[in-house]
Amino acid sequence: VQPVESGGGAVQAGGSLRLSCAVSGRTFAMHSTGWFRQAPGKEREFVASANWNGASTSYANSVAGRFTISTDYAENLVYLQMNSLKPEVTAVYYCAKSRLYGDTAFRAIGEFDYWGQGTQVTVSS
């Protein structure tokens, strides 16, 4: 079952947004969840990921310290809190499930299979 993203929108630079990813408990059990983004004319890139219980996380260097990924395992939700937003982070943000399960927070696009439809984030200067 594909995950469903929400929470995107348009904000001014310096603002914050929190994205949510609703995942299927059965499908995502013990798997990592990752956030990726794709800007117009660019390839999809890794943003952040967390293992199944949120104990292990990984971030792209460009967002470390400003973005935070968290999980609500009981509610089957994964969040991406984005602070101090800059125009260059404007993109469609996708949530995805890792192919493998375990305690690793995977990062590579090829390590993820189920993808959501994405949610647009637009940051204006």
Long-range contacts (C-beta under 8 A, 24 or more apart in sequence): 1-26, 1-27, 1-114, 2-114, 2-115, 2-116, 2-117, 3-28, 3-33, 3-78, 3-95, 3-96, 3-97, 3-114, 3-115, 3-116, 4-95, 4-116, 4-117, 5-93, 5-94, 5-95, 5-116, 5-117, 5-118, 5-119, 6-119, 7-119, 8-93, 8-119, 8-120, 8-121, 9-120, 9-121, 9-122, 10-122, 10-123, 10-124, 11-85, 11-121, 11-122, 11-123, 11-124, 12-123, 12-124, 12-125, 13-85, 13-86, 13-87, 13-123, 13-124, 13-125, 14-84, 14-85, 15-85, 15-123, 16-81, 16-82, 16-83, 16-84, 16-85, 17-82, 17-85, 17-121, 18-79, 18-80, 18-81, 18-82, 19-79, 19-80, 19-82, 19-93, 19-95, 19-119, 19-121, 20-77, 20-78, 20-79, 21-77, 21-78, 21-79, 21-80, 21-95, 21-116, 22-76, 22-77, 23-76, 23-77, 23-78, 23-95, 23-97, 24-76, 25-76, 27-97, 27-114, 28-52, 28-76, 28-97, 29-101, 30-101, 30-102, 31-97, 31-98, 31-99, 31-100, 31-101, 32-97, 32-98, 32-100, 32-101, 32-104, 32-105, 32-106, 32-111, 33-69, 33-71, 33-78, 33-95, 33-96, 33-97, 33-98, 34-95, 34-96, 34-97, 34-98, 34-105, 34-106, 34-107, 34-112, 35-69, 35-78, 35-80, 35-93, 35-94, 35-95, 35-96, 36-93, 36-94, 36-96, 36-109, 36-112, 37-89, 37-91, 37-92, 37-93, 37-94, 37-121, 38-91, 38-92, 38-94, 38-118, 39-90, 39-91, 39-92, 40-91, 42-91, 44-94, 44-109, 46-107, 46-108, 46-109, 47-80, 47-93, 48-80, 49-98, 49-105, 49-106, 49-107, 50-78, 50-105, 51-102, 51-103, 51-104, 51-105, 52-101, 52-103, 55-103, 56-103, 56-104, 56-105, 57-105, 58-105, 58-106, 58-107, 63-89, 82-121, 85-121, 85-123, 86-123, 87-123, 87-124, 87-125, 88-123, 89-121, 89-123, 90-121, 90-122, 90-123, 91-120, 91-121, 92-118, 92-119, 92-120, 92-121, 93-118, 93-119, 93-120, 93-121, 94-118
